Amino acid sequence: MKTLLITNSFDETSDFLLGDFAPGQVFRLNYDLIKDYEIFFNNEYYKIETPFLSIEKHEVAKVLWRKAFLGSEHFDLELTKFHAAEYKYILREIMNIAIKEGKFVLNFPDADQFQGKIYQNMVAKKYFKVPETNFISSQRSIEVLDKKIAKSLSSKNFSDGKVLYTTDISGKTLRPQNPFYIQEKISAELDVTVVYVYGKIFSYCLDRKLFNGLDWRSNPFELAKFWKEYHLSKDKLELIESLMSELNWCYGRLDFLLSGDDLIFLEVNPNGQWGWLDSNKINGLFAAIRDAIDPQLPIPISRLT
């Protein structure tokens, strides 16, 4: 039996994870290189192969879609719009079949399209403090009061390739006819990130004194080594479980700020990266993810939306 992993060729988390499996246990389909594969499909059967490896429907024990299509720039650029759509359709059919057969693991690849950041805030405020949040697109200029930051909802790049990280906009003027996702600026000592894997919770922290600015993601590779395991109290663990249960997600990386004794919720990424948090494979996170996709192990009890 094998696991079918659908991802892209620049997914470092998958690279890290697959190094622990024997050749042939996991068949990796990189959708940005889709033309490198031969795909055969009919009403009862499918087969995907390369010159070196193959996988057939009856061999599939589990299917994991590690990342959704993030945009046309992450699919094969040589494909026409029509051909790209056809390939995407058949890959989603493989996912749909796996779901119906109970073989899909972790979350749906586009789970956050159904429960995005705004909705998450609405749910999370039942369990945690949540920053005051606004989305604004106005026909006139708007002056921003102090203690406000701007973030991206979609996490897409600008046309020049730049990224909008968390940015202080206190005292700034917002341009008219532009979308802005704005939050209350929180003074915090630690970034806290929590990885939830089928009821197992792994928590980590990063001292905010170690980086300039507001967003550690502006220099993630340098800061990766400074994340440490962090103990969460029993009541905080129960609140995280309640939140994930209400979202109906079996996996997610939850981001918080720690301000005094308050754990302040920011967002849940239902398909988030995690490899740097257990790069030595010693604190249990790597093992939990590995076991979830191991074709030789039972499929975990799942909550899928």
VENSUL-V607369 format. One record per residue. RES is the residue in one letter. D_FIRST is the distance of its C-alpha to the first C-alpha in whole Angstrom. Layout:
res=RES d_first=D_FIRST
res=RES d_first=D_FIRST
This chain:
res=M d_first=0
res=K d_first=4
res=T d_first=7
res=L d_first=10
res=L d_first=13
res=I d_first=16
res=T d_first=19
res=N d_first=22
res=S d_first=23
res=F d_first=26
res=D d_first=24
res=E d_first=24
res=T d_first=22
res=S d_first=19
res=D d_first=20
res=F d_first=21
res=L d_first=18
res=L d_first=16
res=G d_first=18
res=D d_first=16
res=F d_first=13
res=A d_first=12
res=P d_first=12
res=G d_first=9
res=Q d_first=7
res=V d_first=9
res=F d_first=10
res=R d_first=14
res=L d_first=16
res=N d_first=20
res=Y d_first=22
res=D d_first=25
res=L d_first=24
res=I d_first=23
res=K d_first=25
res=D d_first=23
res=Y d_first=20
res=E d_first=20
res=I d_first=19
res=F d_first=19
res=F d_first=19
res=N d_first=21
res=N d_first=21
res=E d_first=18
res=Y d_first=16
res=Y d_first=15
res=K d_first=14
res=I d_first=14
res=E d_first=15
res=T d_first=18
res=P d_first=20
res=F d_first=17
res=L d_first=14
res=S d_first=12
res=I d_first=9
res=E d_first=10
res=K d_first=10
res=H d_first=8
res=E d_first=5
res=V d_first=6
res=A d_first=6
res=K d_first=9
res=V d_first=11
res=L d_first=14
res=W d_first=17
res=R d_first=19
res=K d_first=22
res=A d_first=24
res=F d_first=26
res=L d_first=29
res=G d_first=32
res=S d_first=32
res=E d_first=33
res=H d_first=29
res=F d_first=28
res=D d_first=29
res=L d_first=33
res=E d_first=33
res=L d_first=32
res=T d_first=34
res=K d_first=34
res=F d_first=33
res=H d_first=31
res=A d_first=29
res=A d_first=30
res=E d_first=28
res=Y d_first=25
res=K d_first=25
res=Y d_first=25
res=I d_first=22
res=L d_first=20
res=R d_first=21
res=E d_first=20
res=I d_first=16
res=M d_first=17
res=N d_first=19
res=I d_first=17
res=A d_first=14
res=I d_first=17
res=K d_first=18
res=E d_first=15
res=G d_first=15
res=K d_first=12
res=F d_first=14
res=V d_first=15
res=L d_first=18
res=N d_first=21
res=F d_first=22
res=P d_first=23
res=D d_first=26
res=A d_first=27
res=D d_first=30
res=Q d_first=32
res=F d_first=32
res=Q d_first=33
res=G d_first=35
res=K d_first=37
res=I d_first=40
res=Y d_first=38
res=Q d_first=37
res=N d_first=40
res=M d_first=41
res=V d_first=39
res=A d_first=39
res=K d_first=43
res=K d_first=42
res=Y d_first=41
res=F d_first=42
res=K d_first=45
res=V d_first=44
res=P d_first=46
res=E d_first=49
res=T d_first=47
res=N d_first=48
res=F d_first=47
res=I d_first=50
res=S d_first=51
res=S d_first=55
res=Q d_first=58
res=R d_first=60
res=S d_first=59
res=I d_first=59
res=E d_first=60
res=V d_first=57
res=L d_first=58
res=D d_first=57
res=K d_first=54
res=K d_first=52
res=I d_first=49
res=A d_first=47
res=K d_first=43
res=S d_first=41
res=L d_first=39
res=S d_first=37
res=S d_first=36
res=K d_first=37
res=N d_first=39
res=F d_first=42
res=S d_first=43
res=D d_first=44
res=G d_first=41
res=K d_first=42
res=V d_first=41
res=L d_first=43
res=Y d_first=42
res=T d_first=44
res=T d_first=48
res=D d_first=51
res=I d_first=53
res=S d_first=56
res=G d_first=59
res=K d_first=57
res=T d_first=58
res=L d_first=55
res=R d_first=56
res=P d_first=56
res=Q d_first=54
res=N d_first=51
res=P d_first=48
res=F d_first=48
res=Y d_first=45
res=I d_first=48
res=Q d_first=47
res=E d_first=50
res=K d_first=50
res=I d_first=49
res=S d_first=50
res=A d_first=47
res=E d_first=47
res=L d_first=43
res=D d_first=40
res=V d_first=38
res=T d_first=34
res=V d_first=31
res=V d_first=28
res=Y d_first=26
res=V d_first=23
res=Y d_first=22
res=G d_first=25
res=K d_first=26
res=I d_first=28
res=F d_first=29
res=S d_first=32
res=Y d_first=34
res=C d_first=38
res=L d_first=40
res=D d_first=43
res=R d_first=45
res=K d_first=48
res=L d_first=45
res=F d_first=45
res=N d_first=48
res=G d_first=48
res=L d_first=46
res=D d_first=42
res=W d_first=40
res=R d_first=38
res=S d_first=41
res=N d_first=40
res=P d_first=36
res=F d_first=35
res=E d_first=39
res=L d_first=38
res=A d_first=35
res=K d_first=36
res=F d_first=38
res=W d_first=36
res=K d_first=36
res=E d_first=35
res=Y d_first=37
res=H d_first=38
res=L d_first=38
res=S d_first=40
res=K d_first=38
res=D d_first=40
res=K d_first=39
res=L d_first=35
res=E d_first=36
res=L d_first=37
res=I d_first=34
res=E d_first=32
res=S d_first=34
res=L d_first=34
res=M d_first=30
res=S d_first=30
res=E d_first=33
res=L d_first=31
res=N d_first=28
res=W d_first=26
res=C d_first=23
res=Y d_first=23
res=G d_first=26
res=R d_first=29
res=L d_first=32
res=D d_first=35
res=F d_first=39
res=L d_first=42
res=L d_first=44
res=S d_first=47
res=G d_first=49
res=D d_first=48
res=D d_first=46
res=L d_first=42
res=I d_first=43
res=F d_first=40
res=L d_first=39
res=E d_first=36
res=V d_first=32
res=N d_first=30
res=P d_first=26
res=N d_first=24
res=G d_first=27
res=Q d_first=26
res=W d_first=26
res=G d_first=25
res=W d_first=29
res=L d_first=29
res=D d_first=27
res=S d_first=27
res=N d_first=27
res=K d_first=25
res=I d_first=27
res=N d_first=28
res=G d_first=25
res=L d_first=24
res=F d_first=21
res=A d_first=20
res=A d_first=20
res=I d_first=18
res=R d_first=15
res=D d_first=14
res=A d_first=14
res=I d_first=12
res=D d_first=10
res=P d_first=6
res=Q d_first=7
res=L d_first=10
res=P d_first=12
res=I d_first=13
res=P d_first=16
res=I d_first=19
res=S d_first=20
res=R d_first=23
res=L d_first=23
res=T d_first=26
